[in-house]
Amino acid sequence: MDVTFLEPGSPVRFPDPRRGAPEGLVAVGGDLSIERLLAAYDQGIFPWYSEFELPLWWSPDPRAVLEEGAFHVSRSLQRSLRRREWTLTFDGAFDRVIRECAAERREGTWILPEIIAAYEELHALGHAHSFEVWDADGELIGGIYGVRRGALFAAESKFHRRADASKVALLVCHRSLFRAGIGLFDVQLSTPYLAGLGVREIPRRAYLERLEAALTREVDLSGLEPAI
């Protein structure tokens, strides 16, 4: 399938990702309007691009997911969990988490100022969420953020300022959301690091079928209490 070019401000429409190439690029251009972002996630597509590039829209094959109960807790992480030297919050500092995620990537980041602004708006409208890890002195030491659509949670990025803090954030996010009713936890692309935490790859077509089912269910995250 040829990659579709989207004009900024054009009607919100994406090509069928099922027909996309395995590397996953389905469209170029467009904008980061709330309507376009939500339509993208509803079709299994997400933006990912670098500074000075047009927005690039992806739906890779295979797709990486973290299934319920699949998180691998290493011995070192078990020791960190037993110490419990932190406080956990949900949606306690979304703006700080997304900025920390951007700052952590010294080699270059796709979390550009326009991405930050767009996802902060998604958060204000209740579509994006964060989990935070704080130390005993009230310092933010880890966090993760992502987008929820129905029973889907698409994890976008995480950061740490202390050993294991990002793993704790991911574990808390994963377990808390499945308890709340999330049925599909998307991490987009796998890496050896994520595979070691329990992430697995599934065919894009299977992911899109599960996404379609997840979008039919609404999950209420109001009053969510994050917990291991």
C-alpha positions in Angstrom: 0.0 0.0 0.0 1.2 3.5 -0.8 1.7 5.8 2.1 -1.1 8.4 2.3 -0.2 12.1 2.5 -2.5 14.1 4.8 -2.9 17.9 4.5 -3.0 19.9 7.8 -6.6 20.6 8.6 -7.9 18.0 6.1 -10.8 15.7 7.0 -9.8 13.2 9.7 -9.3 10.0 7.8 -6.6 7.3 7.8 -6.0 4.4 5.4 -6.8 0.9 6.5 -3.7 -0.2 8.5 -4.4 -3.8 7.7 -3.2 -3.1 4.2 0.0 -1.3 5.4 3.6 -2.6 5.0 5.1 -4.5 8.0 7.3 -1.6 9.1 4.0 0.2 9.7 4.1 3.7 8.1 0.6 4.4 6.9 0.4 8.2 6.5 2.5 11.3 6.5 1.5 14.8 7.4 -1.8 16.1 8.8 -1.8 17.6 12.3 -2.1 16.7 16.0 -5.7 17.8 16.5 -7.6 16.0 19.2 -9.9 14.6 16.6 -7.1 13.2 14.5 -5.2 11.7 17.4 -8.3 9.9 18.8 -9.2 8.7 15.3 -5.7 7.3 15.0 -5.7 5.4 18.2 -9.2 4.0 17.4 -7.6 2.5 14.2 -4.5 1.2 15.9 -2.3 4.1 14.6 0.0 6.4 16.5 2.2 9.4 15.7 6.0 9.0 15.9 8.5 11.3 14.3 11.5 13.5 14.9 12.1 17.2 14.9 11.9 18.9 11.5 9.8 16.0 10.1 6.2 16.0 9.1 4.0 13.9 11.4 4.5 10.2 10.7 1.6 7.8 11.5 2.4 4.1 12.2 0.7 0.8 12.7 3.5 -1.8 12.8 3.3 -5.5 12.2 3.8 -7.2 14.6 2.5 -5.2 17.5 3.8 -5.3 21.0 1.5 -5.9 24.0 1.7 -6.7 27.6 -0.9 -9.2 28.6 -2.6 -9.4 31.9 -0.4 -11.0 34.5 2.5 -11.3 32.1 4.8 -8.7 33.8 8.1 -10.4 34.8 9.3 -9.2 38.2 13.0 -9.8 38.5 14.7 -10.6 41.9 16.1 -7.1 42.0 12.7 -5.5 41.3 11.2 -7.8 44.0 13.7 -6.4 46.5 12.8 -2.8 45.4 9.1 -3.6 45.8 9.6 -5.0 49.3 11.3 -1.8 50.4 8.3 0.3 49.4 10.2 3.5 49.7 7.9 5.5 47.5 4.4 6.9 47.0 2.3 6.0 44.0 -0.2 8.4 42.3 -2.6 8.3 39.3 -2.9 11.5 37.2 -1.0 13.4 39.9 1.5 15.1 37.6 0.8 14.4 33.9 2.6 17.5 32.7 5.7 16.7 34.6 5.7 13.1 33.6 5.5 13.8 29.8 8.2 16.4 30.1 10.5 14.1 32.1 10.0 11.4 29.4 11.0 13.9 26.7 14.1 15.1 28.7 15.3 11.5 29.4 16.1 10.8 25.7 19.4 12.6 25.3 20.0 11.0 21.9 16.9 12.8 20.5 13.2 12.6 21.3 10.0 12.2 19.4 8.2 13.9 22.4 8.4 17.3 20.8 6.8 20.5 22.1 3.8 20.0 19.8 3.4 16.4 21.1 3.5 17.6 24.7 0.9 20.3 24.0 -1.4 17.8 22.2 -1.2 15.1 24.8 -1.7 17.6 27.7 -4.9 18.5 25.9 -5.8 14.8 25.6 -5.2 14.5 29.4 -7.3 17.6 30.2 -10.2 15.9 28.2 -9.8 12.6 30.0 -8.2 10.6 27.2 -4.6 10.5 28.5 -3.3 9.4 31.9 -0.2 9.1 33.9 1.1 7.1 36.9 3.8 8.6 39.1 6.4 7.3 41.5 7.6 9.6 44.3 10.3 9.0 46.8 10.0 9.6 50.6 11.0 13.2 50.2 8.3 13.9 47.7 10.6 13.9 44.6 9.2 12.6 41.4 11.5 9.7 40.5 9.5 7.7 37.9 6.4 7.8 35.7 4.6 6.6 32.7 1.9 8.1 30.5 -0.4 6.8 27.8 -3.8 7.1 26.0 -7.0 5.3 26.9 -9.7 4.4 24.4 -12.5 2.2 25.7 -10.7 -0.8 27.2 -7.4 0.0 25.5 -4.5 1.6 27.1 -1.7 2.6 24.8 1.4 3.2 26.8 3.5 6.0 25.3 6.7 6.5 27.3 8.2 6.2 30.8 11.1 7.6 32.7 13.1 7.1 35.8 15.3 9.2 38.1 16.1 6.3 40.4 16.9 2.6 39.8 13.8 0.5 39.0 11.5 3.5 39.2 10.3 3.2 35.6 9.8 -0.5 36.1 7.7 0.2 39.2 5.7 2.8 37.2 5.0 0.3 34.4 4.1 -2.5 36.8 1.7 -0.3 38.7 0.2 1.1 35.5 -0.2 -2.4 34.1 -1.7 -4.1 37.2 -3.9 -1.1 38.2 -5.5 -0.7 34.8 -6.2 -4.4 34.3 -7.9 -4.4 37.7 -10.0 -1.4 36.5 -11.1 -3.3 33.4 -8.6 -2.6 30.7 -8.4 -5.5 28.3 -5.6 -4.5 25.9 -2.3 -3.0 27.0 -0.4 -1.7 24.0 3.3 -0.8 24.0 3.5 -0.4 20.3 7.0 -1.8 19.6 9.1 -4.4 21.4 12.7 -4.1 22.5 14.9 -6.7 24.2 14.4 -4.7 27.4 10.6 -4.8 27.1 10.7 -8.5 26.1 12.5 -9.1 29.4 9.7 -7.5 31.3 7.1 -9.8 29.6 6.1 -7.9 26.5 5.2 -10.1 23.5 4.5 -9.5 19.9 1.3 -10.4 18.1 0.3 -10.0 14.4 -1.1 -6.6 13.5 -4.3 -8.2 12.3 -4.8 -9.9 15.7 -4.1 -6.6 17.5 -6.6 -4.7 15.4 -9.3 -7.4 16.1 -8.7 -7.1 19.8 -8.7 -3.3 19.5 -12.1 -3.3 17.8 -13.5 -5.4 20.7 -11.8 -3.2 23.3 -13.3 0.0 21.9 -16.8 -1.4 22.5 -16.3 -1.4 26.3 -16.0 1.7 28.4 -13.7 1.7 31.5 -14.2 4.1 34.3 -10.9 5.3 35.8 -12.3 7.9 38.1 -11.2 7.2 41.6 -8.6 4.7 40.6 -6.1 4.0 43.4 -2.7 2.8 42.0 -1.3 -0.2 43.7 1.2 -3.0 43.0 
